Amino acid sequence: MIGHILSLLLDWRQVALIGLIPSGLACILPLFWLESPYWLAAKGKFDKCEQAFRALRNNNENNEAELKYLISYERKNQTEFLTRPDTPSGGDSNDLVFRKIVQACKEMYFWKITFIVFIVNIYRAAAGRVLLSTFAITMLQEMTGRNDVLFFTLLVDGFGIIGAAWSFYLIKKYKMRRLLFTLGVISNIILIAFSAALYFVPNESWYPWIKVVLMAFYYIVASAGPYAVLEVFIGEVNPLGVKEFSTFVAGSLAGGVFFLSIKLASTMFSTLGYSGTFLLYAFITIMCLIFLWVYMPETKGRTLHEIEVFFKTGRFEHKQEIACGKKVQEVNECKRQENCNLISGEIGL
């Protein structure tokens, strides 16, 4: 919002200079971050993994069990990888990273994740994640016949801020799948209603404000639900061992999808009109939601490691194994207590 307002009030060179401030902070702040324990474990840096994990997490039984499972799982993975006949003994780390990428590309789970992220980005593009922020001001000017660019900038960005603020509460309170499919369906209904209003409601008297209200509701609901959930999901699903490569592939596909959505928008608006374009996008988002209903797992409350295991095996195992470990611990404790009681009875204590 600040960037959009400044671009209306100042020369673009001045805006670019001011933009150096947040860009500079974005470069400096990572120097103070802790590395991800999951990334460190995937790279075989287990001592640093323990230090980072304990610095970030509370010291309790569940977290300690999770840490032990994470390290044992990654040790097993790396031992299996290093003992493969095509893995060179010794060698530099870059060669090992390259071989990990090659191995990941041979695995079905990697391409499953890549395809799911591709569908997620199609949904985000069709749901107007970039399109609306790009064309909304022009659409509002045409619908209302007003040229108050600053007012419409505040209006459009205000919708996004309200939705983003609402998403903080909703993501904390509800499961990710429930939030996505509930607000995703509601936003689709609003998008279809908006498309109908664009086609049937005339641009005269106060009628255009019906379209403005529908656009506002859509932007708020989409920002609070689908946009927020899917952006979190994209950050969670990339495999830890090849996260850099996976992120590069997913980012390249996302860039292509968003480029096409903006490049084709003007052509679609001129041939299908605003109403036809948004009706088509509503159909695409419905298809994407159906796909995600089948293939997108619930990730809330799951660690990055658990999510990776799910895509490899088709089920979440970590919590079950920890629970089993606790039961074994409890049984052993009971046996020790019984032995103590028996000995105590024998010696008359």
Summary of the structure (lengths in Angstrom):
residues: 349
radius of gyration: 26.2
end to end distance: 76.0
largest distance: 98.3
contacts: 995
relative contact order: 0.11
helix: 82%
strand: 0%
